[in-house]
Amino acid sequence: MFEYKDEAELQEHIINNFNKFFDFDFIGSEVEVSPGRIGTNGKMDLLGEDAEHVYIIELKKDKVKQSTLDQLDRYISHYQTDKIKIGIAVAPIINNNLDFTKYNTNLKVKELNNVIFENMQVITIRLPDEMHEKLRKESFETGVSMNLLIRKQLNKKYEVKR
């Protein structure tokens, strides 16, 4: 398990082990989206390619959220290439309520295994089937991740104040 303190450390780990995470070639990191074009600033965390595709990778140290997809969509729209562009949002946790329907670009998510953000508290629990189904349904109906619903229940039960 690789433990990291910030996004830069995670990025370095992925670059050094790129072929363990992706099945295409690494091109570069912190690549400008549109050099010299006003209003399209930003740097792509990682860039990769194969014969037909360019992969724009956005790393998040903790969780992929809707705003991550918004950011990737902008990068894909402004990055100039003749290849097919694919955006990949990468993090240890993926929000399970992401809405891909609002984008005209090719976006994907990748959950990182065997990495952990140092400030993240990770526990593994086995929920009874009935409770799991109840939480899954509530998550679907409310748009709140199951992780957050479980955390709220635990905080309430053990009277954790934040």
N, C-alpha and C positions, 0 to 999 in steps of 0.2 A: 504494500500500500504506500503510495507516494503522498506525503503530507506537504502542503505548501502554505505560505503566509499571504501571498498576493497573486494577482493575475499575471504579473511579469514572471514570477517563479513557475507558475503553471505553464505559461507560454514556452519558456525555456525547456521544461521537461518534455512537452509535446514535440518541439522542434528536434530535440535530441533523440526522441523515440518515434519519429513521425510514422515510419512504416508499421508500427504496432497499433497505431490509431486509424490510419487511412490507407486505402489501396490505390493511391495516386502519388505523383511526385511533388515534393516540396519545392516551391519557387522562391519564396521570401516571406519576411515578416515586416510589419509596420509599413506596408506599401501604400503610397498615396492613392486615393481613389481616382482623382482626375487632376494630375499635375497641371498647373497653369490655368485651370478653369475656375473662374470666380463663382462662389456659391456652392461648390461641390467638394468642399474640404472634408477631410477625414482620412484616417488611416485604417486599412484592413489589418486585422491582427495577423492573419496568416493567408497565404495564397498558394494554391497547388494547381496541378494540371495533369491531364492525360492527353491522349492524341486528339480527342474531340471536345474536351470540357476544360473550363477554368473553374476552380473551386475557391470561393471567397468564404473564409472561415472567421467567424466572430466568437471569441472566447469569453466566457463569463466565469468568474472565480467560484460562484456559488450556484446560480440558477438562471436558466433561460426563461425570460418573460416575454410578453407580447412586445414590449419596447425593443427587445433584442431583434425580433423579426422585422420591426419597423426600420431599425438601423440597417440590417442586412438588405432589405428591399431597396433602400436608398443607394447603398453601395453598388448593388447589382445594376440598378438603373443608370448610374453614372459611370461605371467602369467600362472602358472601351476595349473591345476584343472581337475578333471574328469567330471565336469559339463559343459554344453554348455555356452560359454562366449558371452556376449552381451555388446557392448560398447555404452554408451549414452553420447553425448555431450550436455551440458546444459548451457543456457544463456538466458537473456531477449530478445536478437535478434539473429535470425538465418539467415546467408547469404543464399539467395534464389538460389544461383548458385553453390551449393556444388556438387562435382562429386563423387558419391558413387561407380561408376563402376570400379575404379582402386583398390578396396579393395577386398580381399578374406574373410574378417572377417565380422561379423554381427554388423553393426554400425547403430545407430539411433540418432536422434536429438530431444531435448525437449525444447520448448520455455517456459520460465518462465513467468507466469502472476502474476500480483500484486507485483512485485518487481521492483525497479529502482535503477540504479547506480547513486550515488549522482552527479557525474559530467556529467551525460547524460542529454541532453535537449530533452524533449519529448513534441511533439505537436500532436494533432489529427486534421486532415483536411479531408474534403469531396471533392474529386476531381470530376469534371464533367466527365461523362462516356467516352467521346471522349479523354480527356486528360489522364485518367487512362489507357485506351487501348493503347495510343501512348507510354506512359512511360513503360507499361508492355512489349510491343513489343521491345522497345529500350533496356530494361533491359535484355530480353532474347537474343537479338542479340549481345550485347556487353559484357554480363557477369557482368555488374555493377548493384548493387542492386537498387531497386526503391527508397529506402530511400536516397541513395547517389545522385541519379539523381534529386530528388526533392530538396535536400539540395543545390546542385549546382545551380539549377534554382533560388532558393530563394536568395542565395548569390549573384548571378549575378544581379537579379532584384533590390536588396537593396544595391548593391555595398559593400558587406561585405569583408573585407581584413583579411587574416590570416597570 
